[in-house]
Amino acid sequence: MNKNLISSVVIAESGVAFGTSGARGLVTQFTPEVCAAFSHAFISGMKCNFSFDKVAIAIDNRPSSYAMAMACAAALQQLEIEVIYYGVVPTPALAYVAQEDNIPAIMVTGSHIPFDRNGLKFYRPDGEISKADEQVILTEQVEFAELGKLTELTVNNRATEEYIARYTSLFDTPWLTGKRIGIYEHSSAGRDLYYRIFEKLGAEVIALERSDKFVPIDTEAVSEEDSAKAIAWSKKHKLDLVFSTDGDGDRPLISNENGNWLRGDILGLLTSDALNIEAVVVPVSNNTAIELSGRFKYVERTKIGSPYVIAEFAKLAERFDSVAGFEANGGYLLGTDVLVNGQSLKALPTRDAVLPAIMLLAAAEKSSISALVNELPQRFTDSNRIQNFATEKSLQIIAQGKKDPTKLLVQLGFDDAEIKSVDETDGLRMTLTDERIIHLRPSGNAPELRCYAEADDFLVAHECVKNSLNNIQTL
C-alpha cells in the first residue's frame, strides 16, 4: 500500500533548492517523489489565487527530463488535473501558450547547467512565479500519496505552433529574403522550430552542429571553442547572423555578421531600442552603456534573476507606455504589449531568445549588426566562473570583501587600484576610479563563483576577470 508523504518534508530532505530562476539540483535528487512534492505544493499555492483544471508541462532535451515530467504529471493526475504535455519546446513557448490559456505550467529544465543536474521552472497563469511563490512551494505542507507506476505522456504540438505564429504573424512579407542565418542547434529545446520561424520570414537557414548528447551552453560564459566556431561558420557559409540558445531556449546567443557573439546586455539594449521601449529593467551586472546611451526614459537595476526583473514591471507600467527587461545572459522579457511593424505583440514576462534575434535583424536591415554595436558607448564586459566552487566559500569571500573591499581588491591582484564606489545589490560590485568594474557573486543555480568585469577596452575587462578568478582560487 502506498504511504502518504508531506511535500515540505520531501523537498527539505531532497537538497533541491531554488536558484535565480527555478528549482535546481542533481538528477539523483529529483526522484519521482521529489518531483511530485514540488508539483503538489505548487498547485496548492496556485489554487489560493487562481481557478483552473488544466496544467501545461514541457521539457528540454536532457536525458532525465522526460521521467521527471512523467512524475510531475502523475502528481497532477492525483489531483484530477488534466495535463497538457507539449514535449520538447523552448521555455518561452510553454510560458506563452499557458499564458494564453490562463493556466499554470511546469517546465522541466536545468537551463545551461551540466546534464547531471536538472530543474523545474514554475509559471502562474499570469507569468513566472515570484520569490514569494517560491517560499510557499518550499513551506506548503501538502499530504500526497506515494506515486505508483508512471505512465507515458502524449505530445500536443500546439505550443510549438503558437510560438512560431507569435513572431511570424507580425510580418506579411518575407523581409529576410537574401539573408543567411546559421542556427547552432546543439541540444537546444527549440532546435526543431527555430528554422521554421526564420524561413517563414524569408531567410535561408543553415543548420549547424546538432548534438545527440546534452550540451550545457552558458550564454553568459561562452567557451573559446564556441567563439571560434561561430567565426568559422560565418566565414564558410557567408552568414549574416549565427543564432543559438541555452538548453531550454530562453537565453539567446547571437552573433554579428562576422561571427562575433554579442553580449546579452548589448543585445538587450539594441532590442529595446528597436522596440521603442521607454523603461527598461536590468540586473545590476549589466553594461553601463544602457544608461550612457541615453536611449531610454528610465533604467532600473535589480538583483540578478528574472523574478527580480519581473517584479518591477507592474509599477513601471503605471508610469510608462512600454516596459521591458533583459539580462547579461541575453534573456529578453517583454513587460507590456508593444507594436511591431504595426502589429500588436503581447507581453511575455519571461526570458525569450527569439524576439532579440528578430529585432536585431530588423534594426540592421539598412546597416549591419556590427555598425549598430559600434554606435553605442564603447563599454565592454566580460564574465566567467569557477565551477564546482562551494557556495559557502563564495559567500565568505564576498562577506569579507564587503567589510574591507580594498583588501579584497589587493587579493584579486589590483594592488594600485582605488575604489570609486561599491554596490551590494547582488554580491559585490566595485567601480574603480579608472572606471573599471569588478563584480563577484555566487551563482544562484549551481556551486559556481561568477566574476563580471567592465572597462573601456574588452581585453582589459577580460584580464580583470581572468586575474580575479585565478587569484580567488589561491585564497
C-alpha positions as CSV (number, residue, x, y, z in Angstrom):
1,M,0.0,0.0,0.0
2,N,1.4,3.4,-1.0
3,K,2.2,5.6,2.0
4,N,1.4,9.3,2.3
5,L,4.1,11.9,2.2
6,I,4.4,15.6,3.2
7,S,5.6,18.0,0.5
8,S,7.7,20.3,2.6
9,V,9.4,17.4,4.3
10,V,10.2,15.6,1.0
11,I,11.6,18.9,-0.5
12,A,13.7,19.8,2.5
13,E,15.2,16.3,2.6
14,S,15.9,16.3,-1.1
15,G,18.6,19.0,-1.1
16,V,16.9,20.7,-4.1
17,A,16.8,24.5,-3.8
18,F,15.5,27.5,-5.8
19,G,18.2,29.4,-7.7
20,T,17.9,32.6,-9.6
21,S,15.2,31.0,-11.8
22,G,13.7,27.7,-10.8
23,A,14.4,24.8,-8.5
24,R,17.8,23.2,-9.3
25,G,19.6,20.1,-8.1
26,L,21.4,16.9,-9.1
27,V,19.4,14.5,-11.2
28,T,19.7,11.9,-8.4
29,Q,17.9,14.3,-6.1
30,F,14.9,14.7,-8.4
31,T,13.3,11.4,-7.5
32,P,9.6,10.8,-8.6
33,E,8.5,11.7,-5.1
34,V,10.5,15.0,-5.1
35,C,9.0,16.0,-8.4
36,A,5.6,15.1,-7.0
37,A,6.2,17.1,-3.8
38,F,7.1,20.2,-5.8
39,S,4.1,19.7,-8.1
40,H,1.6,19.3,-5.2
41,A,3.0,22.3,-3.3
42,F,3.0,24.4,-6.5
43,I,-0.7,23.6,-7.3
44,S,-1.7,24.1,-3.7
45,G,-0.2,27.6,-3.8
46,M,-1.8,28.4,-7.1
47,K,-5.3,27.3,-6.0
48,C,-5.3,30.1,-3.4
49,N,-5.4,32.7,-6.2
50,F,-6.4,31.1,-9.4
51,S,-9.1,28.7,-10.7
52,F,-8.0,26.1,-13.2
53,D,-8.4,22.4,-14.1
54,K,-5.5,22.1,-16.5
55,V,-1.7,22.4,-16.2
56,A,0.8,22.6,-19.1
57,I,4.1,20.7,-18.9
58,A,7.1,20.7,-21.3
59,I,10.8,19.6,-21.2
60,D,14.2,20.2,-22.5
61,N,16.5,17.6,-24.2
62,R,18.2,16.4,-21.0
63,P,18.2,12.6,-20.6
64,S,16.5,12.9,-17.2
65,S,13.7,15.4,-18.2
66,Y,11.1,13.1,-19.6
67,A,11.0,10.9,-16.4
68,M,10.7,14.0,-14.3
69,A,7.8,15.2,-16.4
70,M,6.0,11.9,-16.0
71,A,6.4,12.2,-12.2
72,C,5.0,15.8,-12.3
73,A,2.1,14.6,-14.5
74,A,1.3,11.7,-12.2
75,A,1.2,14.1,-9.2
76,L,-1.2,16.3,-11.1
77,Q,-3.4,13.4,-12.0
78,Q,-3.7,12.5,-8.3
79,L,-5.4,16.0,-8.0
80,E,-7.6,15.2,-11.0
81,I,-6.0,17.9,-13.0
82,E,-5.7,17.5,-16.8
83,V,-2.1,17.5,-18.0
84,I,-1.3,19.1,-21.4
85,Y,2.1,17.8,-22.4
86,Y,3.9,19.8,-25.1
87,G,7.0,17.7,-25.3
88,V,10.4,19.3,-26.0
89,V,9.8,23.1,-26.6
90,P,11.6,26.3,-25.5
91,T,10.6,27.5,-22.1
92,P,9.1,30.8,-23.5
93,A,6.9,28.7,-25.9
94,L,5.4,26.9,-22.9
95,A,5.0,30.1,-20.9
96,Y,3.3,31.8,-23.8
97,V,0.7,29.1,-24.5
98,A,0.0,28.7,-20.8
99,Q,-0.5,32.5,-20.5
100,E,-2.8,32.4,-23.5
101,D,-4.9,29.6,-21.8
102,N,-4.7,31.3,-18.4
103,I,-3.4,28.1,-16.7
104,P,-0.2,27.2,-14.7
105,A,2.7,25.5,-16.3
106,I,5.8,23.4,-15.2
107,M,8.9,23.4,-17.4
108,V,11.4,20.6,-16.7
109,T,14.8,22.0,-17.4
110,G,18.2,22.8,-15.9
111,S,18.8,25.5,-18.4
112,H,22.5,25.8,-19.1
113,I,23.9,23.7,-16.2
114,P,25.5,20.3,-16.9
115,F,23.4,17.3,-17.7
116,D,24.0,15.6,-14.3
117,R,21.8,18.3,-12.9
118,N,18.2,19.4,-13.7
119,G,15.5,21.6,-12.5
120,L,11.8,22.8,-12.5
121,K,10.5,26.2,-13.6
122,F,7.0,27.1,-12.5
123,Y,4.6,29.5,-14.2
124,R,1.4,31.1,-12.7
125,P,-1.4,31.7,-15.2
126,D,-0.1,35.3,-15.4
127,G,3.6,34.6,-15.8
128,E,6.7,33.4,-13.8
129,I,6.3,32.7,-10.1
130,S,7.7,35.3,-7.7
131,K,10.2,34.8,-4.9
132,A,7.2,34.8,-2.5
133,D,5.6,32.0,-4.5
134,E,8.9,30.0,-4.2
135,Q,8.7,30.2,-0.4
136,V,5.1,29.0,-0.5
137,I,6.2,25.9,-2.5
138,L,9.0,25.2,0.0
139,T,6.8,25.5,3.1
140,E,3.4,24.2,2.0
141,Q,2.6,21.0,4.0
142,V,0.6,19.1,1.4
143,E,-0.1,15.5,2.1
144,F,0.0,13.2,-1.0
145,A,0.2,9.6,-1.8
146,E,3.4,7.9,-3.0
147,L,3.4,7.6,-6.8
148,G,2.7,4.3,-8.5
149,K,3.9,3.3,-11.9
150,L,4.5,6.3,-14.2
151,T,2.6,6.4,-17.5
152,E,3.7,7.7,-20.9
153,L,2.7,11.2,-22.0
154,T,1.2,12.1,-25.3
155,V,2.7,15.2,-27.1
156,N,0.5,18.1,-28.0
157,N,2.1,20.3,-30.7
158,R,0.1,23.5,-30.0
159,A,2.8,25.3,-28.0
160,T,5.2,24.9,-30.9
161,E,2.7,26.3,-33.5
162,E,1.6,29.2,-31.2
163,Y,5.2,30.2,-30.5
164,I,6.1,30.2,-34.2
165,A,2.9,32.2,-35.1
166,R,3.7,34.7,-32.3
167,Y,6.6,36.0,-34.4
168,T,5.8,35.1,-38.0
169,S,2.3,36.8,-37.8
170,L,4.0,40.2,-37.2
171,F,5.1,40.3,-40.8
172,D,3.2,39.9,-44.1
173,T,6.2,39.9,-46.4
174,P,9.4,37.6,-46.4
175,W,11.5,40.6,-45.4
176,L,14.6,38.4,-44.6
177,T,14.9,37.3,-48.2
178,G,18.6,37.3,-49.1
179,K,19.7,36.8,-45.5
180,R,21.7,33.7,-44.5
181,I,21.2,32.6,-40.9
182,G,23.1,29.8,-39.2
183,I,21.4,28.0,-36.4
184,Y,23.8,26.4,-33.9
185,E,21.4,23.6,-32.9
186,H,23.4,21.5,-30.4
187,S,20.8,20.1,-27.9
188,S,18.6,23.3,-27.6
189,A,14.9,22.6,-26.8
190,G,13.9,24.8,-29.8
191,R,16.2,23.4,-32.4
192,D,13.2,21.8,-34.3
193,L,11.2,25.0,-34.6
194,Y,13.7,27.9,-35.0
195,Y,14.4,27.3,-38.6
196,R,10.6,27.5,-39.4
197,I,10.5,31.0,-38.0
198,F,13.4,32.4,-39.9
199,E,12.4,30.5,-43.1
200,K,8.9,31.9,-42.9
201,L,10.4,35.4,-42.7
202,G,12.3,34.7,-45.9
203,A,15.8,33.8,-44.7
204,E,18.0,30.9,-45.9
205,V,18.8,28.8,-42.8
206,I,21.9,26.7,-42.4
207,A,21.7,24.0,-39.6
208,L,24.9,23.7,-37.6
209,E,26.2,21.0,-35.2
210,R,23.2,19.2,-33.8
211,S,24.2,17.0,-30.9
212,D,22.6,13.8,-29.6
213,K,24.3,14.5,-26.2
214,F,23.2,17.3,-24.0
215,V,25.5,20.4,-24.4
216,P,25.4,22.8,-21.4
217,I,25.7,26.1,-23.4
218,D,26.1,29.0,-21.0
219,T,25.3,32.2,-22.9
220,E,27.0,34.3,-20.2
221,A,30.3,32.4,-20.3
222,V,30.8,31.4,-23.9
223,S,33.7,29.0,-24.4
224,E,36.6,29.9,-26.6
225,E,35.7,26.9,-28.7
226,D,32.2,28.2,-29.4
227,S,33.6,31.6,-30.2
228,A,35.9,30.2,-32.8
229,K,33.2,28.0,-34.3
230,A,30.9,31.0,-34.9
231,I,33.6,32.9,-36.7
232,A,34.5,29.9,-38.8
233,W,30.8,29.2,-39.7
234,S,30.2,32.8,-40.6
235,K,33.1,32.9,-43.0
236,K,32.4,29.4,-44.5
237,H,28.7,30.0,-45.1
238,K,28.7,33.8,-45.6
239,L,26.2,34.2,-42.8
240,D,24.5,37.4,-41.7
241,L,23.9,36.1,-38.2
242,V,24.5,32.9,-36.1
243,F,21.6,32.1,-33.7
244,S,21.7,29.8,-30.8
245,T,20.3,29.4,-27.3
246,D,21.0,27.7,-24.0
247,G,19.4,24.3,-23.2
248,D,15.8,25.4,-22.7
249,G,15.8,28.1,-25.3
250,D,15.1,31.2,-23.2
251,R,18.6,32.8,-23.4
252,P,19.9,33.7,-26.9
253,L,23.4,33.5,-28.2
254,I,23.6,35.7,-31.3
255,S,26.5,36.8,-33.5
256,N,27.1,39.8,-35.8
257,E,27.8,39.3,-39.5
258,N,31.4,38.4,-38.7
259,G,30.6,35.6,-36.2
260,N,31.4,37.6,-33.1
261,W,29.0,36.8,-30.3
262,L,27.1,39.8,-28.9
263,R,27.0,40.2,-25.1
264,G,23.5,39.7,-23.8
265,D,23.1,43.1,-22.3
266,I,24.2,44.8,-25.5
267,L,21.8,42.6,-27.4
268,G,19.0,43.7,-25.0
269,L,19.9,47.3,-25.3
270,L,19.6,47.2,-29.2
271,T,16.4,45.1,-29.0
272,S,14.8,47.6,-26.6
273,D,15.8,50.5,-28.8
274,A,14.3,48.8,-31.9
275,L,11.1,48.2,-29.9
276,N,11.0,51.8,-28.8
277,I,10.9,50.7,-25.1
278,E,10.6,53.7,-22.7
279,A,11.6,52.0,-19.4
280,V,14.0,49.1,-19.0
281,V,14.7,46.9,-16.0
282,V,18.1,45.1,-15.9
283,P,20.2,43.3,-13.3
284,V,23.0,45.2,-11.6
285,S,25.6,43.2,-13.6
286,N,24.6,44.7,-17.0
287,N,26.7,47.1,-19.0
288,T,26.6,50.8,-18.1
289,A,26.2,51.6,-21.8
290,I,22.5,51.2,-21.2
291,E,22.4,54.4,-19.2
292,L,25.2,56.1,-21.2
293,S,23.4,55.5,-24.5
294,G,20.6,57.9,-23.4
295,R,18.0,55.8,-25.4
296,F,15.6,55.2,-22.5
297,K,13.5,57.4,-20.3
298,Y,14.2,55.3,-17.3
299,V,16.6,52.5,-16.2
300,E,16.0,50.3,-13.1
301,R,18.7,48.0,-11.8
302,T,17.9,44.9,-9.7
303,K,19.4,41.8,-8.2
304,I,20.3,39.1,-10.8
305,G,17.5,36.8,-11.7
306,S,14.4,37.1,-13.9
307,P,12.0,37.2,-10.9
308,Y,13.6,40.4,-9.7
309,V,13.3,42.0,-13.1
310,I,9.7,41.0,-13.5
311,A,8.8,42.3,-10.0
312,E,9.5,45.8,-11.3
313,F,7.3,45.6,-14.3
314,A,3.9,46.4,-12.8
315,K,4.8,49.6,-11.1
316,L,6.8,50.9,-14.1
317,A,3.8,50.0,-16.4
318,E,1.8,52.6,-14.5
319,R,4.3,55.3,-15.4
320,F,5.4,54.3,-18.9
321,D,3.7,53.0,-22.1
322,S,6.3,50.4,-22.8
323,V,8.4,48.4,-20.4
324,A,10.9,45.5,-20.9
325,G,13.8,43.8,-19.1
326,F,16.9,42.0,-20.2
327,E,19.8,40.2,-18.7
328,A,23.5,39.8,-19.3
329,N,22.7,36.2,-20.3
330,G,20.6,37.6,-23.2
331,G,17.2,36.6,-22.0
332,Y,14.7,39.2,-23.0
333,L,11.5,39.9,-21.0
334,L,8.6,41.9,-22.6
335,G,6.7,43.6,-19.8
336,T,4.0,45.3,-21.8
337,D,2.2,44.8,-25.1
338,V,4.1,46.7,-27.9
339,L,3.6,47.3,-31.6
340,V,6.0,45.7,-34.1
341,N,5.5,46.5,-37.8
342,G,2.1,47.9,-36.9
343,Q,1.0,44.6,-35.3
344,S,0.4,44.0,-31.6
345,L,2.9,41.8,-29.8
346,K,1.6,40.6,-26.5
347,A,3.7,40.9,-23.3
348,L,5.7,37.8,-22.4
349,P,7.3,38.5,-19.0
350,T,9.7,35.6,-19.1
351,R,13.1,35.1,-20.8
352,D,12.8,34.7,-24.5
353,A,15.5,34.1,-27.2
354,V,13.7,34.7,-30.5
355,L,12.5,38.3,-30.1
356,P,16.0,39.7,-29.8
357,A,17.1,37.9,-33.0
358,I,14.2,39.3,-35.0
359,M,14.5,42.8,-33.7
360,L,18.3,42.9,-34.2
361,L,17.8,41.8,-37.9
362,A,15.1,44.4,-38.3
363,A,17.3,47.2,-36.8
364,A,20.2,46.1,-39.1
365,E,18.2,46.0,-42.3
366,K,19.7,49.1,-43.7
367,S,23.0,48.8,-41.8
368,S,24.9,46.0,-40.2
369,I,24.9,44.5,-36.7
370,S,28.5,45.5,-36.1
371,A,27.6,49.1,-37.1
372,L,24.7,49.1,-34.6
373,V,27.1,48.0,-31.8
374,N,29.8,50.5,-32.8
375,E,27.3,53.4,-32.4
376,L,26.8,52.6,-28.7
377,P,29.0,54.0,-25.9
378,Q,32.1,51.8,-26.0
379,R,32.0,50.0,-22.7
380,F,33.0,46.3,-22.8
381,T,32.1,43.5,-20.4
382,D,33.4,40.0,-19.9
383,S,32.4,37.3,-17.4
384,N,33.4,33.8,-16.4
385,R,33.0,31.5,-13.5
386,I,34.8,28.9,-11.3
387,Q,32.8,25.7,-11.5
388,N,32.5,23.3,-8.5
389,F,33.3,26.2,-6.1
390,A,31.5,25.8,-2.8
391,T,28.7,28.4,-2.3
392,E,29.8,28.7,1.3
393,K,33.3,29.8,0.3
394,S,31.9,32.2,-2.3
395,L,29.7,33.8,0.4
396,Q,32.6,34.0,2.8
397,I,34.8,35.8,0.3
398,I,32.1,38.3,-0.6
399,A,31.2,38.9,3.1
400,Q,34.9,39.7,3.8
401,G,35.0,41.9,0.7
402,K,32.0,43.9,1.9
403,K,33.8,44.6,5.2
404,D,37.1,45.6,3.5
405,P,36.7,45.9,-0.3
406,T,40.2,47.4,-0.6
407,K,41.8,44.4,0.9
408,L,39.8,42.1,-1.4
409,L,40.9,44.2,-4.4
410,V,44.5,43.7,-3.5
411,Q,43.9,39.9,-3.0
412,L,42.4,39.9,-6.5
413,G,45.6,41.4,-7.9
414,F,44.7,45.0,-8.2
415,D,47.4,46.5,-6.0
416,D,47.4,50.0,-7.2
417,A,43.7,50.5,-7.9
418,E,41.4,52.8,-5.9
419,I,37.7,52.2,-5.3
420,K,35.3,54.9,-6.5
421,S,32.1,53.2,-5.3
422,V,30.7,49.8,-4.0
423,D,27.3,48.3,-4.9
424,E,26.0,45.4,-2.8
425,T,22.7,44.9,-4.6
426,D,23.8,41.4,-5.6
427,G,27.2,40.1,-4.5
428,L,29.9,42.8,-4.5
429,R,30.3,45.2,-7.4
430,M,33.3,47.5,-7.2
431,T,33.7,50.5,-9.5
432,L,37.3,51.8,-9.6
433,T,38.5,55.4,-10.2
434,D,39.6,54.5,-13.7
435,E,36.0,53.2,-14.4
436,R,36.9,49.5,-14.4
437,I,34.2,47.5,-12.7
438,I,34.8,44.2,-10.8
439,H,31.7,42.3,-9.7
440,L,31.7,39.0,-7.8
441,R,28.7,36.8,-6.9
442,P,27.9,33.2,-6.3
443,S,25.7,31.6,-8.9
444,G,22.1,31.0,-7.8
445,N,21.8,27.8,-9.9
446,A,25.0,25.8,-9.2
447,P,28.1,25.7,-7.0
448,E,29.9,28.4,-9.0
449,L,31.5,31.7,-8.4
450,R,30.9,34.2,-11.1
451,C,33.0,37.3,-12.0
452,Y,31.8,40.1,-14.2
453,A,34.1,43.0,-15.3
454,E,33.5,46.1,-17.4
455,A,36.1,48.5,-18.9
456,D,36.7,50.8,-21.9
457,D,38.5,48.0,-23.6
458,F,37.5,44.4,-23.9
459,L,40.9,43.0,-23.3
460,V,41.1,45.0,-20.1
461,A,37.8,43.6,-19.0
462,H,38.9,40.1,-19.9
463,E,42.1,40.4,-18.0
464,C,40.2,41.7,-14.9
465,V,38.0,38.5,-15.0
466,K,40.9,36.2,-15.6
467,N,43.1,37.7,-12.9
468,S,40.3,37.8,-10.4
469,L,39.3,34.2,-10.8
470,N,42.9,33.0,-10.8
471,N,43.7,34.8,-7.6
472,I,40.4,33.7,-5.9
473,Q,41.4,30.1,-6.2
474,T,44.5,30.8,-4.1
475,L,42.5,32.3,-1.2
